[in-house]
């Protein structure tokens, strides 16, 4: 891998390298990805050496606390090794890209809006635990509680590759805190996951195809953000797609992020059509209601989170909604890999 980095870096110094901007961007992107992978491998090697040293020192000093400390570090090592192993399953063309996640509640008013906010918190905690840079690009608060919609950006290697497993409808079953009778209630929310496109992917959007407007941000903000029309909304006329960003301090920044979201949505539509998966961006999800959920989160009468696609389940529902979704992501990627491998063997 290091030889490949050296080869690409030498290529970048050749005369005329920068004449073809698309090819040069592809090379630079590959160099960046390979360096990030090498950095992760080096980090794992360092941790392994630290564990070996802890064992040696613990034996020499007869430290009673050493076994517990070593066990904790081994658990950490195994977890990071598993992530590195799973990255080998990420073979999709855009798996290495940043991810844009849209969350929308289904019918059900405050209860569904609260569930959408719980999902938003779950993904943000997962992203932070895996050292992704998580940014809230757009947020519309609910009427009483929760959210009406949210758009998150996850920046880092393989963000889309891991999070694409979350695309679909998510179902919650619990005793509702918003129901005076305290009855059990079922709520739904949809999650859309798209790869953020970069400079190597060209999506043409003509000026006459978009309607751009500015408005005052609705969030808590600071002394400037809520006093001027800095938030940006873009409507793509041919498709009716609407995107908005209101978390940055300037119109230009919000417009840049909104345009990036629009390009990602248009690209995702085209990609799905080419893969013959769906005709529309949300087509594979169906209605945000019964029968279409990819995963159920049950708080009562028992506790269980179960993924309908892989049958993977976890009885610690609180851990899951606190960001512990790695088991579900891992099961999805392993199942996807096995299906592809089975298809190859079948046709061989």
C-alpha positions in Angstrom: 0.0 0.0 0.0 2.9 2.4 0.8 4.4 1.5 -2.5 1.2 2.5 -4.2 1.3 5.9 -2.4 4.9 6.5 -3.5 4.0 5.6 -7.1 1.0 8.0 -7.1 3.0 10.8 -5.5 5.7 10.4 -8.1 3.0 10.5 -10.8 1.8 13.8 -9.3 5.2 15.4 -10.0 5.3 14.4 -13.7 5.0 17.2 -16.3 1.5 17.9 -17.4 -0.1 16.1 -14.4 -2.3 19.1 -13.6 -3.4 19.7 -17.2 -6.2 17.1 -16.8 -8.1 18.3 -13.7 -10.4 15.3 -13.4 -7.6 12.7 -13.5 -5.4 14.7 -11.1 -8.3 15.0 -8.7 -8.8 11.2 -8.8 -5.1 10.6 -8.1 -5.1 13.0 -5.2 -8.2 11.4 -3.8 -6.6 7.9 -4.0 -3.5 9.2 -2.3 -5.6 10.7 0.5 -7.6 7.5 1.0 -4.5 5.3 1.0 -2.7 7.5 3.6 -5.8 7.4 5.8 -5.8 3.6 5.7 -2.1 3.4 6.4 -2.6 5.8 9.4 -5.3 3.4 10.8 -3.0 0.4 10.3 -0.1 2.3 12.1 -2.4 3.2 14.9 -3.4 -0.4 15.4 0.2 -1.6 15.3 1.1 1.0 18.0 -1.8 -0.2 20.2 -0.6 -3.8 19.8 2.9 -2.8 20.9 1.5 -0.9 23.9 -0.4 -4.0 25.0 2.7 -6.1 24.7 4.6 -3.6 26.9 1.8 -3.5 29.4 1.9 -7.3 29.8 5.7 -7.2 30.3 5.7 -4.4 32.8 2.7 -5.9 34.6 4.6 -9.2 35.1 7.8 -7.5 36.1 6.1 -5.3 38.7 3.5 -8.0 39.8 0.8 -5.3 39.3 -2.6 -6.7 40.4 -4.4 -4.1 38.3 -2.5 -5.0 35.1 -4.8 -7.9 33.9 -7.9 -5.7 33.9 -6.1 -2.9 32.1 -4.7 -5.3 29.5 -8.1 -6.8 29.0 -9.6 -3.4 28.4 -6.9 -2.5 25.9 -7.3 -5.9 24.1 -11.1 -5.2 23.8 -10.3 -1.8 22.3 -7.8 -3.4 19.9 -10.3 -6.1 18.8 -13.0 -3.5 18.2 -10.6 -1.4 16.0 -9.4 -4.5 14.2 -13.0 -5.4 13.4 -13.6 -1.9 11.9 -10.5 -2.3 9.8 -11.7 -5.8 8.7 -15.1 -4.4 7.8 -13.5 -1.7 5.6 -12.3 -4.5 3.3 -16.0 -5.2 2.6 -16.6 -1.6 1.4 -16.0 -2.1 -2.2 -18.6 0.3 -3.6 -17.4 3.1 -5.8 -18.6 5.7 -3.4 -18.2 3.9 -0.1 -15.2 6.0 0.9 -17.1 9.3 0.5 -18.6 11.5 3.2 -22.3 10.9 3.9 -25.3 13.1 4.0 -28.1 11.8 6.2 -31.7 13.2 6.0 -34.2 12.3 8.8 -38.0 12.8 8.5 -40.7 11.7 10.9 -43.7 9.8 9.7 -47.3 10.5 10.6 -48.0 10.7 14.3 -47.3 14.3 15.3 -45.2 14.9 18.3 -44.5 11.2 19.0 -43.0 10.7 15.5 -41.1 13.9 15.7 -39.6 12.9 19.0 -38.6 9.6 17.4 -36.9 11.4 14.6 -34.9 13.4 17.1 -33.9 10.2 18.9 -32.5 8.9 15.6 -30.6 12.1 14.9 -29.0 11.8 18.4 -28.2 8.2 17.8 -26.4 8.8 14.5 -24.5 11.8 15.9 -23.3 9.8 18.8 -22.2 7.0 16.5 -20.3 9.4 14.3 -18.6 11.1 17.2 -17.6 7.7 18.7 -16.0 6.8 15.4 -14.2 10.2 15.1 -16.2 11.5 12.2 -16.8 15.2 11.9 -20.5 15.5 12.3 -22.3 18.7 11.2 -25.9 19.7 11.3 -26.6 21.3 7.9 -30.3 21.9 8.4 -32.8 21.4 11.3 -36.5 22.1 11.6 -37.8 21.8 15.2 -41.1 20.1 16.0 -44.2 21.8 17.1 -44.0 20.7 20.7 -40.9 18.4 20.8 -38.6 16.6 18.5 -37.9 17.6 14.9 -39.7 17.9 11.6 -36.6 17.3 9.6 -32.8 17.2 9.9 -29.9 17.0 7.5 -26.5 15.8 8.9 -23.1 15.6 7.2 -20.6 12.9 8.3 -17.1 13.8 7.1 -14.4 11.1 7.1 -13.2 8.0 5.4 -15.9 5.4 4.6 -18.7 7.4 6.2 -21.1 6.6 3.4 -20.0 3.0 3.2 -21.0 2.4 6.8 -24.1 4.6 7.0 -25.8 3.4 3.8 -27.0 0.5 5.9 -29.3 2.9 7.7 -31.2 4.0 4.6 -34.9 3.1 5.2 -37.8 3.3 7.6 -37.2 2.9 11.3 -40.0 1.8 13.7 -40.3 2.6 17.4 -42.6 0.8 19.9 -42.8 2.3 23.4 -45.1 3.7 26.1 -45.5 7.3 24.8 -44.5 10.1 27.1 -46.8 12.3 25.1 -49.9 10.2 25.6 -51.9 11.1 28.7 -53.3 7.6 28.9 -49.8 6.1 28.8 -50.7 3.7 26.1 -48.2 1.8 24.0 -47.6 3.6 20.7 -45.8 2.8 17.4 -43.9 5.6 15.5 -42.0 5.7 12.3 -39.2 7.9 10.8 -37.4 7.6 7.5 -33.6 7.9 7.0 -32.1 8.8 3.7 -28.3 8.3 3.2 -26.5 9.7 0.2 -22.8 9.9 -0.7 -21.5 13.5 -0.8 -20.1 14.0 -4.2 -16.7 15.6 -4.7 -14.9 17.4 -7.5 -14.2 14.2 -9.4 -18.0 13.7 -10.1 -19.6 16.2 -12.5 -23.3 17.0 -12.1 -24.6 19.8 -14.3 -27.2 22.1 -12.9 -28.1 25.0 -15.1 -28.9 28.4 -13.4 -32.5 28.4 -14.9 -33.2 25.0 -13.3 -33.0 26.3 -9.7 -34.9 28.7 -7.6 -32.7 30.1 -4.8 -34.2 32.0 -1.8 -32.8 33.2 1.5 -34.6 33.4 4.9 -33.9 33.9 8.5 -32.5 30.9 10.4 -34.9 29.3 12.9 -32.4 27.7 15.3 -31.0 29.0 18.5 -28.1 30.7 16.6 -26.0 33.5 17.9 -26.2 37.3 17.9 -25.8 37.4 14.1 -27.3 34.2 12.6 -30.9 35.0 13.5 -30.9 38.7 12.6 -30.2 38.5 8.9 -31.5 36.3 6.1 -28.5 34.0 6.0 -30.3 30.6 5.5 -30.5 29.3 2.0 -33.2 27.2 0.3 -32.8 25.8 -3.2 -35.6 24.2 -5.3 -34.6 22.2 -8.3 -37.5 22.8 -10.7 -37.2 19.8 -13.0 -37.4 17.3 -10.1 -39.1 19.3 -7.3 -36.3 18.5 -4.9 -35.8 21.1 -2.2 -32.8 21.5 0.0 -31.8 24.0 2.6 -29.0 24.9 5.0 -29.2 27.4 7.8 -26.4 26.5 10.3 -23.6 28.6 8.8 -23.0 32.3 9.5 -23.1 33.6 5.9 -25.3 33.3 2.9 -22.5 32.1 0.7 -21.6 29.2 3.1 -25.2 28.1 3.4 -25.6 28.3 -0.3 -22.5 26.2 -0.9 -23.7 23.5 1.4 -27.2 23.6 0.0 -25.9 23.3 -3.5 -23.7 20.4 -2.5 -26.7 18.6 -1.0 -28.7 19.2 -4.1 -25.9 17.7 -6.3 -25.7 14.7 -4.0 -29.5 14.1 -4.3 -29.5 14.4 -8.1 -26.4 12.2 -8.3 -28.0 9.6 -6.0 -31.2 9.5 -8.2 -29.1 8.9 -11.3 -27.0 6.3 -9.5 -30.0 4.3 -8.3 -31.6 4.5 -11.8 -28.4 3.2 -13.3 -28.3 0.3 -10.8 -32.0 -0.3 -11.6 -32.9 -0.2 -7.9 -35.6 2.5 -7.9 -37.0 5.3 -10.1 -37.1 7.8 -7.3 -34.8 8.7 -4.4 -37.2 7.5 -1.7 -38.8 4.7 -3.8 -37.2 1.7 -2.0 -38.5 2.9 1.4 -42.1 3.1 0.6 -44.5 4.8 3.0 -43.2 5.7 6.4 -45.5 3.2 8.0 -46.2 -0.5 8.8 -44.7 -3.1 6.6 -41.9 -0.9 5.3 -39.6 -0.7 8.3 -36.0 -2.0 7.9 -35.6 -2.1 11.7 -37.7 -2.1 14.8 -36.8 -0.6 18.2 -39.0 -2.1 20.9 -39.0 -0.6 24.4 -42.1 -2.5 25.6 -43.4 -5.0 26.5 -39.8 -6.3 26.1 -36.6 -4.7 24.9 -35.3 -5.6 21.5 -33.9 -4.0 18.4 -34.1 -6.2 15.3 -33.2 -5.6 11.7 -35.6 -7.2 9.3 -33.1 -7.5 6.4 -30.4 -9.4 8.3 -32.3 -10.7 11.4 -29.5 -9.3 13.5 -30.9 -8.2 17.0 -29.7 -6.6 20.2 -31.7 -6.7 23.4 -30.0 -3.6 24.8 -32.2 -1.0 23.2 -30.8 1.8 25.2 -27.3 1.1 24.1 -28.4 1.1 20.5 -30.2 4.4 20.6 -27.1 5.9 22.4 -25.2 5.2 19.2 -24.3 1.5 19.5 -25.4 0.5 16.0 -22.1 -1.2 14.9 -23.5 -4.7 15.2 -26.3 -3.8 12.7 -23.9 -2.1 10.3 -21.5 -5.1 10.5 -24.3 -7.6 9.9 -25.6 -5.6 6.9 -22.1 -5.4 5.3 -21.4 -9.1 5.9 -24.8 -10.1 4.5 -24.2 -7.9 1.4 -20.7 -9.4 0.9 -22.0 -13.0 1.3 -24.8 -12.4 -1.2 -22.3 -10.9 -3.8 -19.9 -13.8 -3.2 -22.8 -16.3 -3.6 -23.8 -14.7 -6.8 -20.3 -14.9 -8.2 -20.0 -18.6 -7.2 -23.4 -19.4 -8.6 -22.4 -17.9 -12.0 -18.9 -19.4 -12.0 
